[in-house]
Amino acid sequence: MVTLKTTEQIAKMREAGKIVAAMLATTRDAVKPGATTADLDRIAAGVLARAGAKSSFLGYYGYPATICTSVNEQIVHGIPGKRKLREGDIIGIDAGAIVDGWHADAAITVPVGRVSAHAEKLIRVTREALARGIAAARIGNRLGDIGAAVQQYVEGEGFSIVRNYVGHGIGRAMHEEPQVPNYGLADLGRVIKEGLCIAIEPMVNVGGIATRVLDDSWTVVTEDGSLSAHFEHTVACLPDGPLVLTAVDWGSFEGGSAGAGEARAGRTGRTNGTTSSDAASKVPA
């Protein structure tokens, strides 16, 4: 069941969104060669504690950490731990926060020191794909318009879009209906109505679309070992256009030319054969 949010409910989600933005900003600033993914998790947990908020991820289907940290070929749901970041890595950071029972979810991908030109392009294209998806999230459009905008741009740049994991509705639960695929055909799918709140989250691979889950039952990787990037924002669909709830500044999007704001990490969820970082492997995103 899809629930449309009121102005007051969206404002509460924005409170959670500001905390998510702070979690991503502080962890991004801590990314450097030699830092561990557990270091980033501790930093994010500190932001939550100071804000008096809770993690959307910690304890979700038993997930053991505050954020997800996915390095190189890891697409989503990487568990923070002892792994040390190395020069040339890229790392996806996905964060979620709960304020008074309302969720927000976002993700970013960050270079570790100097990275290859190909990795730089992957990050840039994924960020821009998110911007294009957000720009399509307008009242009267359809969910297929979001997926089509993302897919056409990504594939035009020579990369592939993950199919097994998709975006999702969000609100009182981290994963709500509807699913929001990052691929598809324009003019198809559910009509976007005022008050719809969704997490849009392109997951883009250098190689093929095939994925697999590691033995930890959480970390999703590319089957062919190619690099992957992930950006995400929580967005409210309003009469004046899509409003980014997880941006640093209200409604802004720090990156992307297509018109909406910048990116962040989140959970995806799965159903009907697709996994939106949620159900698929019990993921937070």
VOVEX-874289 format. One record per residue (C-alpha): residue number from 1; z, y, x; residue in one letter; chain. Coordinates in pm, whole numbers, plus 50000, padded with zeros to 5 digits. Layout:
BEGIN
<r nr="NUM" c3="Z" c2="Y" c1="X" rest="A" kette="A"/>
...
***
This chain:
BEGIN
<r nr="1" c3="50000" c2="50000" c1="50000" rest="M" kette="A"/>
<r nr="2" c3="49902" c2="50342" c1="50132" rest="V" kette="A"/>
<r nr="3" c3="50161" c2="50618" c1="50087" rest="T" kette="A"/>
<r nr="4" c3="50062" c2="50985" c1="50103" rest="L" kette="A"/>
<r nr="5" c3="50322" c2="51211" c1="50260" rest="K" kette="A"/>
<r nr="6" c3="50462" c2="51537" c1="50125" rest="T" kette="A"/>
<r nr="7" c3="50485" c2="51860" c1="50322" rest="T" kette="A"/>
<r nr="8" c3="50855" c2="51799" c1="50381" rest="E" kette="A"/>
<r nr="9" c3="50796" c2="51444" c1="50501" rest="Q" kette="A"/>
<r nr="10" c3="50522" c2="51556" c1="50738" rest="I" kette="A"/>
<r nr="11" c3="50757" c2="51819" c1="50881" rest="A" kette="A"/>
<r nr="12" c3="51010" c2="51544" c1="50954" rest="K" kette="A"/>
<r nr="13" c3="50739" c2="51338" c1="51124" rest="M" kette="A"/>
<r nr="14" c3="50656" c2="51645" c1="51331" rest="R" kette="A"/>
<r nr="15" c3="51016" c2="51650" c1="51454" rest="E" kette="A"/>
<r nr="16" c3="50969" c2="51294" c1="51575" rest="A" kette="A"/>
<r nr="17" c3="50628" c2="51391" c1="51715" rest="G" kette="A"/>
<r nr="18" c3="50773" c2="51666" c1="51932" rest="K" kette="A"/>
<r nr="19" c3="51011" c2="51415" c1="52086" rest="I" kette="A"/>
<r nr="20" c3="50725" c2="51174" c1="52152" rest="V" kette="A"/>
<r nr="21" c3="50533" c2="51456" c1="52319" rest="A" kette="A"/>
<r nr="22" c3="50834" c2="51525" c1="52541" rest="A" kette="A"/>
<r nr="23" c3="50866" c2="51155" c1="52629" rest="M" kette="A"/>
<r nr="24" c3="50502" c2="51145" c1="52736" rest="L" kette="A"/>
<r nr="25" c3="50519" c2="51472" c1="52928" rest="A" kette="A"/>
<r nr="26" c3="50826" c2="51371" c1="53129" rest="T" kette="A"/>
<r nr="27" c3="50701" c2="51021" c1="53205" rest="T" kette="A"/>
<r nr="28" c3="50357" c2="51154" c1="53299" rest="R" kette="A"/>
<r nr="29" c3="50518" c2="51391" c1="53549" rest="D" kette="A"/>
<r nr="30" c3="50706" c2="51097" c1="53703" rest="A" kette="A"/>
<r nr="31" c3="50393" c2="50889" c1="53764" rest="V" kette="A"/>
<r nr="32" c3="50334" c2="50855" c1="54138" rest="K" kette="A"/>
<r nr="33" c3="50280" c2="50582" c1="54395" rest="P" kette="A"/>
<r nr="34" c3="50604" c2="50388" c1="54445" rest="G" kette="A"/>
<r nr="35" c3="50751" c2="50463" c1="54104" rest="A" kette="A"/>
<r nr="36" c3="50824" c2="50156" c1="53892" rest="T" kette="A"/>
<r nr="37" c3="50736" c2="50115" c1="53529" rest="T" kette="A"/>
<r nr="38" c3="51108" c2="50062" c1="53464" rest="A" kette="A"/>
<r nr="39" c3="51168" c2="50411" c1="53610" rest="D" kette="A"/>
<r nr="40" c3="50936" c2="50553" c1="53344" rest="L" kette="A"/>
<r nr="41" c3="51117" c2="50362" c1="53071" rest="D" kette="A"/>
<r nr="42" c3="51454" c2="50502" c1="53181" rest="R" kette="A"/>
<r nr="43" c3="51313" c2="50854" c1="53178" rest="I" kette="A"/>
<r nr="44" c3="51177" c2="50810" c1="52826" rest="A" kette="A"/>
<r nr="45" c3="51507" c2="50664" c1="52706" rest="A" kette="A"/>
<r nr="46" c3="51683" c2="50971" c1="52843" rest="G" kette="A"/>
<r nr="47" c3="51458" c2="51203" c1="52643" rest="V" kette="A"/>
<r nr="48" c3="51539" c2="51009" c1="52326" rest="L" kette="A"/>
<r nr="49" c3="51912" c2="51010" c1="52396" rest="A" kette="A"/>
<r nr="50" c3="51921" c2="51385" c1="52453" rest="R" kette="A"/>
<r nr="51" c3="51729" c2="51444" c1="52131" rest="A" kette="A"/>
<r nr="52" c3="51950" c2="51209" c1="51929" rest="G" kette="A"/>
<r nr="53" c3="51646" c2="51003" c1="51825" rest="A" kette="A"/>
<r nr="54" c3="51565" c2="50631" c1="51836" rest="K" kette="A"/>
<r nr="55" c3="51275" c2="50442" c1="51991" rest="S" kette="A"/>
<r nr="56" c3="51017" c2="50305" c1="51750" rest="S" kette="A"/>
<r nr="57" c3="50954" c2="50022" c1="51995" rest="F" kette="A"/>
<r nr="58" c3="51289" c2="49899" c1="52127" rest="L" kette="A"/>
<r nr="59" c3="51383" c2="49588" c1="51928" rest="G" kette="A"/>
<r nr="60" c3="51059" c2="49589" c1="51728" rest="Y" kette="A"/>
<r nr="61" c3="50994" c2="49217" c1="51676" rest="Y" kette="A"/>
<r nr="62" c3="51218" c2="49176" c1="51981" rest="G" kette="A"/>
<r nr="63" c3="51026" c2="49415" c1="52209" rest="Y" kette="A"/>
<r nr="64" c3="51264" c2="49478" c1="52502" rest="P" kette="A"/>
<r nr="65" c3="51189" c2="49835" c1="52614" rest="A" kette="A"/>
<r nr="66" c3="51172" c2="50198" c1="52500" rest="T" kette="A"/>
<r nr="67" c3="50803" c2="50252" c1="52581" rest="I" kette="A"/>
<r nr="68" c3="50499" c2="50045" c1="52674" rest="C" kette="A"/>
<r nr="69" c3="50348" c2="50077" c1="53020" rest="T" kette="A"/>
<r nr="70" c3="50005" c2="49919" c1="53068" rest="S" kette="A"/>
<r nr="71" c3="49853" c2="49924" c1="53417" rest="V" kette="A"/>
<r nr="72" c3="49483" c2="49887" c1="53508" rest="N" kette="A"/>
<r nr="73" c3="49341" c2="49589" c1="53314" rest="E" kette="A"/>
<r nr="74" c3="49638" c2="49594" c1="53075" rest="Q" kette="A"/>
<r nr="75" c3="49520" c2="49743" c1="52746" rest="I" kette="A"/>
<r nr="76" c3="49842" c2="49788" c1="52548" rest="V" kette="A"/>
<r nr="77" c3="50199" c2="49661" c1="52511" rest="H" kette="A"/>
<r nr="78" c3="50281" c2="49622" c1="52879" rest="G" kette="A"/>
<r nr="79" c3="50656" c2="49574" c1="52929" rest="I" kette="A"/>
<r nr="80" c3="50823" c2="49808" c1="53182" rest="P" kette="A"/>
<r nr="81" c3="50978" c2="49631" c1="53479" rest="G" kette="A"/>
<r nr="82" c3="50989" c2="49611" c1="53856" rest="K" kette="A"/>
<r nr="83" c3="50617" c2="49670" c1="53909" rest="R" kette="A"/>
<r nr="84" c3="50555" c2="49954" c1="54152" rest="K" kette="A"/>
<r nr="85" c3="50263" c2="50185" c1="54087" rest="L" kette="A"/>
<r nr="86" c3="50006" c2="50211" c1="54364" rest="R" kette="A"/>
<r nr="87" c3="49761" c2="50483" c1="54464" rest="E" kette="A"/>
<r nr="88" c3="49445" c2="50437" c1="54260" rest="G" kette="A"/>
<r nr="89" c3="49611" c2="50265" c1="53961" rest="D" kette="A"/>
<r nr="90" c3="49582" c2="50398" c1="53609" rest="I" kette="A"/>
<r nr="91" c3="49868" c2="50356" c1="53363" rest="I" kette="A"/>
<r nr="92" c3="49879" c2="50380" c1="52985" rest="G" kette="A"/>
<r nr="93" c3="50210" c2="50508" c1="52848" rest="I" kette="A"/>
<r nr="94" c3="50277" c2="50452" c1="52479" rest="D" kette="A"/>
<r nr="95" c3="50582" c2="50605" c1="52309" rest="A" kette="A"/>
<r nr="96" c3="50729" c2="50624" c1="51960" rest="G" kette="A"/>
<r nr="97" c3="51033" c2="50801" c1="51814" rest="A" kette="A"/>
<r nr="98" c3="51227" c2="50786" c1="51488" rest="I" kette="A"/>
<r nr="99" c3="51399" c2="51091" c1="51334" rest="V" kette="A"/>
<r nr="100" c3="51587" c2="51042" c1="51006" rest="D" kette="A"/>
<r nr="101" c3="51384" c2="50729" c1="50940" rest="G" kette="A"/>
<r nr="102" c3="51043" c2="50890" c1="51006" rest="W" kette="A"/>
<r nr="103" c3="50818" c2="50769" c1="51289" rest="H" kette="A"/>
<r nr="104" c3="50567" c2="50928" c1="51526" rest="A" kette="A"/>
<r nr="105" c3="50359" c2="50743" c1="51785" rest="D" kette="A"/>
<r nr="106" c3="50134" c2="50854" c1="52072" rest="A" kette="A"/>
<r nr="107" c3="49988" c2="50738" c1="52403" rest="A" kette="A"/>
<r nr="108" c3="49825" c2="50872" c1="52717" rest="I" kette="A"/>
<r nr="109" c3="49659" c2="50720" c1="53023" rest="T" kette="A"/>
<r nr="110" c3="49746" c2="50873" c1="53358" rest="V" kette="A"/>
<r nr="111" c3="49594" c2="50835" c1="53707" rest="P" kette="A"/>
<r nr="112" c3="49829" c2="50735" c1="53988" rest="V" kette="A"/>
<r nr="113" c3="49743" c2="50964" c1="54277" rest="G" kette="A"/>
<r nr="114" c3="49372" c2="50965" c1="54358" rest="R" kette="A"/>
<r nr="115" c3="49165" c2="50726" c1="54152" rest="V" kette="A"/>
<r nr="116" c3="48801" c2="50623" c1="54159" rest="S" kette="A"/>
<r nr="117" c3="48535" c2="50833" c1="53990" rest="A" kette="A"/>
<r nr="118" c3="48482" c2="50547" c1="53744" rest="H" kette="A"/>
<r nr="119" c3="48851" c2="50544" c1="53651" rest="A" kette="A"/>
<r nr="120" c3="48845" c2="50922" c1="53607" rest="E" kette="A"/>
<r nr="121" c3="48547" c2="50890" c1="53375" rest="K" kette="A"/>
<r nr="122" c3="48718" c2="50615" c1="53175" rest="L" kette="A"/>
<r nr="123" c3="49023" c2="50834" c1="53118" rest="I" kette="A"/>
<r nr="124" c3="48811" c2="51137" c1="53027" rest="R" kette="A"/>
<r nr="125" c3="48592" c2="50942" c1="52784" rest="V" kette="A"/>
<r nr="126" c3="48889" c2="50778" c1="52612" rest="T" kette="A"/>
<r nr="127" c3="49064" c2="51113" c1="52569" rest="R" kette="A"/>
<r nr="128" c3="48747" c2="51268" c1="52429" rest="E" kette="A"/>
<r nr="129" c3="48700" c2="50968" c1="52197" rest="A" kette="A"/>
<r nr="130" c3="49041" c2="51038" c1="52051" rest="L" kette="A"/>
<r nr="131" c3="48949" c2="51403" c1="51997" rest="A" kette="A"/>
<r nr="132" c3="48633" c2="51300" c1="51815" rest="R" kette="A"/>
<r nr="133" c3="48822" c2="51053" c1="51601" rest="G" kette="A"/>
<r nr="134" c3="49076" c2="51318" c1="51506" rest="I" kette="A"/>
<r nr="135" c3="48801" c2="51567" c1="51422" rest="A" kette="A"/>
<r nr="136" c3="48658" c2="51313" c1="51175" rest="A" kette="A"/>
<r nr="137" c3="48994" c2="51266" c1="50998" rest="A" kette="A"/>
<r nr="138" c3="48918" c2="51520" c1="50726" rest="R" kette="A"/>
<r nr="139" c3="48991" c2="51502" c1="50356" rest="I" kette="A"/>
<r nr="140" c3="48689" c2="51362" c1="50174" rest="G" kette="A"/>
<r nr="141" c3="48565" c2="51169" c1="50477" rest="N" kette="A"/>
<r nr="142" c3="48617" c2="50794" c1="50502" rest="R" kette="A"/>
<r nr="143" c3="48805" c2="50588" c1="50758" rest="L" kette="A"/>
<r nr="144" c3="48471" c2="50455" c1="50875" rest="G" kette="A"/>
<r nr="145" c3="48379" c2="50805" c1="50987" rest="D" kette="A"/>
<r nr="146" c3="48668" c2="50797" c1="51236" rest="I" kette="A"/>
<r nr="147" c3="48566" c2="50462" c1="51381" rest="G" kette="A"/>
<r nr="148" c3="48199" c2="50557" c1="51394" rest="A" kette="A"/>
<r nr="149" c3="48274" c2="50880" c1="51580" rest="A" kette="A"/>
<r nr="150" c3="48481" c2="50694" c1="51839" rest="V" kette="A"/>
<r nr="151" c3="48246" c2="50399" c1="51883" rest="Q" kette="A"/>
<r nr="152" c3="47925" c2="50599" c1="51909" rest="Q" kette="A"/>
<r nr="153" c3="48067" c2="50827" c1="52175" rest="Y" kette="A"/>
<r nr="154" c3="48232" c2="50553" c1="52382" rest="V" kette="A"/>
<r nr="155" c3="47934" c2="50320" c1="52382" rest="E" kette="A"/>
<r nr="156" c3="47704" c2="50611" c1="52458" rest="G" kette="A"/>
<r nr="157" c3="47908" c2="50666" c1="52774" rest="E" kette="A"/>
<r nr="158" c3="47862" c2="50302" c1="52879" rest="G" kette="A"/>
<r nr="159" c3="48205" c2="50166" c1="52789" rest="F" kette="A"/>
<r nr="160" c3="48326" c2="49926" c1="52518" rest="S" kette="A"/>
<r nr="161" c3="48576" c2="49961" c1="52232" rest="I" kette="A"/>
<r nr="162" c3="48849" c2="49703" c1="52180" rest="V" kette="A"/>
<r nr="163" c3="48809" c2="49532" c1="51841" rest="R" kette="A"/>
<r nr="164" c3="49121" c2="49316" c1="51821" rest="N" kette="A"/>
<r nr="165" c3="49364" c2="49610" c1="51811" rest="Y" kette="A"/>
<r nr="166" c3="49328" c2="49916" c1="51590" rest="V" kette="A"/>
<r nr="167" c3="49507" c2="50228" c1="51470" rest="G" kette="A"/>
<r nr="168" c3="49732" c2="50235" c1="51165" rest="H" kette="A"/>
<r nr="169" c3="49910" c2="50430" c1="50898" rest="G" kette="A"/>
<r nr="170" c3="50253" c2="50560" c1="50991" rest="I" kette="A"/>
<r nr="171" c3="50555" c2="50712" c1="50821" rest="G" kette="A"/>
<r nr="172" c3="50876" c2="50535" c1="50720" rest="R" kette="A"/>
<r nr="173" c3="50747" c2="50237" c1="50918" rest="A" kette="A"/>
<r nr="174" c3="50570" c2="50250" c1="51251" rest="M" kette="A"/>
<r nr="175" c3="50289" c2="50038" c1="51111" rest="H" kette="A"/>
<r nr="176" c3="50177" c2="50106" c1="50760" rest="E" kette="A"/>
<r nr="177" c3="49853" c2="50069" c1="50571" rest="E" kette="A"/>
<r nr="178" c3="49573" c2="50152" c1="50620" rest="P" kette="A"/>
<r nr="179" c3="49432" c2="50004" c1="50938" rest="Q" kette="A"/>
<r nr="180" c3="49222" c2="50256" c1="51131" rest="V" kette="A"/>
<r nr="181" c3="48956" c2="50079" c1="51340" rest="P" kette="A"/>
<r nr="182" c3="48803" c2="50252" c1="51642" rest="N" kette="A"/>
<r nr="183" c3="48462" c2="50116" c1="51547" rest="Y" kette="A"/>
<r nr="184" c3="48249" c2="50084" c1="51236" rest="G" kette="A"/>
<r nr="185" c3="47999" c2="50264" c1="51017" rest="L" kette="A"/>
<r nr="186" c3="48017" c2="50616" c1="50880" rest="A" kette="A"/>
<r nr="187" c3="48056" c2="50665" c1="50502" rest="D" kette="A"/>
<r nr="188" c3="48236" c2="50332" c1="50462" rest="L" kette="A"/>
<r nr="189" c3="48600" c2="50250" c1="50401" rest="G" kette="A"/>
<r nr="190" c3="48890" c2="50421" c1="50229" rest="R" kette="A"/>
<r nr="191" c3="48846" c2="50788" c1="50136" rest="V" kette="A"/>
<r nr="192" c3="49081" c2="51015" c1="50331" rest="I" kette="A"/>
<r nr="193" c3="49317" c2="51202" c1="50098" rest="K" kette="A"/>
<r nr="194" c3="49563" c2="51485" c1="50148" rest="E" kette="A"/>
<r nr="195" c3="49892" c2="51362" c1="50295" rest="G" kette="A"/>
<r nr="196" c3="49748" c2="51056" c1="50468" rest="L" kette="A"/>
<r nr="197" c3="49925" c2="51012" c1="50804" rest="C" kette="A"/>
<r nr="198" c3="49763" c2="50785" c1="51059" rest="I" kette="A"/>
<r nr="199" c3="49782" c2="50694" c1="51425" rest="A" kette="A"/>
<r nr="200" c3="49437" c2="50711" c1="51582" rest="I" kette="A"/>
<r nr="201" c3="49424" c2="50526" c1="51914" rest="E" kette="A"/>
<r nr="202" c3="49104" c2="50438" c1="52098" rest="P" kette="A"/>
<r nr="203" c3="49140" c2="50154" c1="52349" rest="M" kette="A"/>
<r nr="204" c3="48841" c2="50163" c1="52582" rest="V" kette="A"/>
<r nr="205" c3="48732" c2="49905" c1="52841" rest="N" kette="A"/>
<r nr="206" c3="48502" c2="49937" c1="53139" rest="V" kette="A"/>
<r nr="207" c3="48380" c2="49581" c1="53079" rest="G" kette="A"/>
<r nr="208" c3="48357" c2="49365" c1="52767" rest="G" kette="A"/>
<r nr="209" c3="48558" c2="49374" c1="52446" rest="I" kette="A"/>
<r nr="210" c3="48733" c2="49037" c1="52488" rest="A" kette="A"/>
<r nr="211" c3="49113" c2="49043" c1="52523" rest="T" kette="A"/>
<r nr="212" c3="49397" c2="48800" c1="52582" rest="R" kette="A"/>
<r nr="213" c3="49777" c2="48814" c1="52570" rest="V" kette="A"/>
<r nr="214" c3="49983" c2="48728" c1="52879" rest="L" kette="A"/>
<r nr="215" c3="50262" c2="48471" c1="52886" rest="D" kette="A"/>
<r nr="216" c3="50521" c2="48740" c1="52807" rest="D" kette="A"/>
<r nr="217" c3="50372" c2="48736" c1="52452" rest="S" kette="A"/>
<r nr="218" c3="50326" c2="49113" c1="52458" rest="W" kette="A"/>
<r nr="219" c3="50096" c2="49242" c1="52729" rest="T" kette="A"/>
<r nr="220" c3="49733" c2="49256" c1="52617" rest="V" kette="A"/>
<r nr="221" c3="49474" c2="49254" c1="52897" rest="V" kette="A"/>
<r nr="222" c3="49097" c2="49259" c1="52928" rest="T" kette="A"/>
<r nr="223" c3="48959" c2="48907" c1="52951" rest="E" kette="A"/>
<r nr="224" c3="48725" c2="49005" c1="53234" rest="D" kette="A"/>
<r nr="225" c3="48989" c2="49197" c1="53433" rest="G" kette="A"/>
<r nr="226" c3="48817" c2="49533" c1="53391" rest="S" kette="A"/>
<r nr="227" c3="49005" c2="49862" c1="53363" rest="L" kette="A"/>
<r nr="228" c3="49118" c2="49984" c1="53022" rest="S" kette="A"/>
<r nr="229" c3="49246" c2="50319" c1="52894" rest="A" kette="A"/>
<r nr="230" c3="49438" c2="50415" c1="52578" rest="H" kette="A"/>
<r nr="231" c3="49505" c2="50748" c1="52408" rest="F" kette="A"/>
<r nr="232" c3="49675" c2="50801" c1="52073" rest="E" kette="A"/>
<r nr="233" c3="49804" c2="51071" c1="51838" rest="H" kette="A"/>
<r nr="234" c3="49978" c2="51073" c1="51504" rest="T" kette="A"/>
<r nr="235" c3="49774" c2="51288" c1="51267" rest="V" kette="A"/>
<r nr="236" c3="49836" c2="51431" c1="50918" rest="A" kette="A"/>
<r nr="237" c3="49528" c2="51487" c1="50701" rest="C" kette="A"/>
<r nr="238" c3="49563" c2="51826" c1="50532" rest="L" kette="A"/>
<r nr="239" c3="49337" c2="52071" c1="50344" rest="P" kette="A"/>
<r nr="240" c3="49288" c2="52290" c1="50653" rest="D" kette="A"/>
<r nr="241" c3="49191" c2="51989" c1="50863" rest="G" kette="A"/>
<r nr="242" c3="49369" c2="51719" c1="51068" rest="P" kette="A"/>
<r nr="243" c3="49707" c2="51824" c1="51207" rest="L" kette="A"/>
<r nr="244" c3="49822" c2="51655" c1="51529" rest="V" kette="A"/>
<r nr="245" c3="50193" c2="51581" c1="51491" rest="L" kette="A"/>
<r nr="246" c3="50248" c2="51447" c1="51844" rest="T" kette="A"/>
<r nr="247" c3="50099" c2="51737" c1="52040" rest="A" kette="A"/>
<r nr="248" c3="50317" c2="51957" c1="52257" rest="V" kette="A"/>
<r nr="249" c3="50221" c2="52260" c1="52047" rest="D" kette="A"/>
<r nr="250" c3="50196" c2="52232" c1="51669" rest="W" kette="A"/>
<r nr="251" c3="49857" c2="52092" c1="51580" rest="G" kette="A"/>
<r nr="252" c3="49708" c2="52145" c1="51926" rest="S" kette="A"/>
<r nr="253" c3="49516" c2="51890" c1="52123" rest="F" kette="A"/>
<r nr="254" c3="49528" c2="51946" c1="52500" rest="E" kette="A"/>
<r nr="255" c3="49209" c2="51762" c1="52577" rest="G" kette="A"/>
<r nr="256" c3="48874" c2="51693" c1="52423" rest="G" kette="A"/>
<r nr="257" c3="48600" c2="51923" c1="52307" rest="S" kette="A"/>
<r nr="258" c3="48556" c2="51780" c1="51962" rest="A" kette="A"/>
<r nr="259" c3="48820" c2="51988" c1="51811" rest="G" kette="A"/>
<r nr="260" c3="49163" c2="51853" c1="51745" rest="A" kette="A"/>
<r nr="261" c3="49422" c2="51826" c1="52018" rest="G" kette="A"/>
<r nr="262" c3="49532" c2="51601" c1="52304" rest="E" kette="A"/>
<r nr="263" c3="49652" c2="51256" c1="52341" rest="A" kette="A"/>
<r nr="264" c3="49944" c2="51019" c1="52371" rest="R" kette="A"/>
<r nr="265" c3="50074" c2="50606" c1="52314" rest="A" kette="A"/>
<r nr="266" c3="50160" c2="50408" c1="52029" rest="G" kette="A"/>
<r nr="267" c3="50163" c2="50082" c1="51867" rest="R" kette="A"/>
<r nr="268" c3="49872" c2="49920" c1="51701" rest="T" kette="A"/>
<r nr="269" c3="49892" c2="49676" c1="51417" rest="G" kette="A"/>
<r nr="270" c3="49718" c2="49360" c1="51317" rest="R" kette="A"/>
<r nr="271" c3="49598" c2="49212" c1="50995" rest="T" kette="A"/>
<r nr="272" c3="49297" c2="49044" c1="50850" rest="N" kette="A"/>
<r nr="273" c3="49192" c2="48928" c1="51194" rest="G" kette="A"/>
<r nr="274" c3="49231" c2="49263" c1="51365" rest="T" kette="A"/>
<r nr="275" c3="49545" c2="49369" c1="51542" rest="T" kette="A"/>
<r nr="276" c3="49658" c2="49721" c1="51519" rest="S" kette="A"/>
<r nr="277" c3="49909" c2="49712" c1="51793" rest="S" kette="A"/>
<r nr="278" c3="50152" c2="49603" c1="51535" rest="D" kette="A"/>
<r nr="279" c3="50130" c2="49261" c1="51399" rest="A" kette="A"/>
<r nr="280" c3="49893" c2="49116" c1="51643" rest="A" kette="A"/>
<r nr="281" c3="50151" c2="49019" c1="51886" rest="S" kette="A"/>
<r nr="282" c3="50435" c2="49200" c1="51728" rest="K" kette="A"/>
<r nr="283" c3="50344" c2="49509" c1="51917" rest="V" kette="A"/>
<r nr="284" c3="50469" c2="49861" c1="51915" rest="P" kette="A"/>
<r nr="285" c3="50212" c2="50129" c1="51988" rest="A" kette="A"/>
***
